[in-house]
Amino acid sequence: MMNRMIVANLTRRPLRSLISIVAVMLEVTLILLIVGLALGLLRDSRQRQAGIGADVVVMPPGSSFIVGLTGAPMPIKVGEILGRLDHVVAVAPVVTSVSTAGTLELIDGIELSSYEKLSGPFQLVAGRPFQAPNECMVDDVSARARHTKVGDTVEILSHPFRVSGIVEPGKGARKFLEIGALQDLIGAQNKATIFYLKLDDPSNADSVVLEIKQVPGMERYVATSMAYYLSMMTTSRYPGVSEFIDFVIAISVIIGFLVIFQSMYTAVIERTREIGILKAMGASKFYIVNVILRETVLLALVGILAGIVISLVARAGIDGRTTLPVVVTGGWILRTTAIAIVGAVLGALYPAYKAAQKDPIDALAYE
């Protein structure tokens, strides 16, 4: 009986119900997509760094572990010093840069021969490796997002490059140039952003890191095992990411709270006489509160379902059109569901309390 009355109340005022559903839907979509983008970027970066195949990473003093933000301040000759250390079998200098033209992309300038010693040759989907300073390779994700084919000309840092090959993703950047070409583009001749070291045995990583610290002049360089480097790529480690996610969630909850509050408060005012009839028939305060809260939860559940569907559709569209990875996990779907329901219930508490406190005589006399 109560459930039929609740459904009837909501369908009687379809516009107000729809507005409440849309508000919750936007709340859920906002959380899932923005959090999914942050998680996706971190996961994608971690997977691509792991795919390089290095055992030790060396960066300049005071550098960030966020790839691409340190420029190219290390002399390339540092690689010769690192190559003479015990257990080191390959050293690959890399210059990195971040492109924001159209979409956020990491670009690597590499020595092809040393880079491929880390985890083997690039797996080519089409074409061949670059052989000239005006050539580049792009990964398959970037190629599909931009409909790039072998032989096309792409713009990198405002300079044209011919695509010589398309490679499988997961081995560092989205685009690869000769190291000298990228050094010239960013004005960092004979410099490197990062050195990747391949060891005879990954278990020697910690001892190699200690040895690097003991080399005169390299005490302040940032050297770490790849395992530790990858462990730093979490939302809690990236500056401001956790705070940003918390801010997005807070804004989303406020939106849902205010719209539900306004909707349910208006509904209570409009149904003053109906509430009076229920109380005159013996309905308790708990019964009245229960009706209001059930209506709210039903609206929230419909909005949550719509938000999840739209988020999944939007993720598919983003993945197909850009290189930005969006991760919508089951854990965050459950967390977002709980957040949306709690926000909606909080928004309905005062209207429910207001309804429960109405005097049946005054309510029956209300016009």
Summary of the structure (lengths in Angstrom):
residues: 367
radius of gyration: 29.0
end to end distance: 26.0
largest distance: 93.6
contacts: 1218
relative contact order: 0.19
helix: 55%
strand: 17%
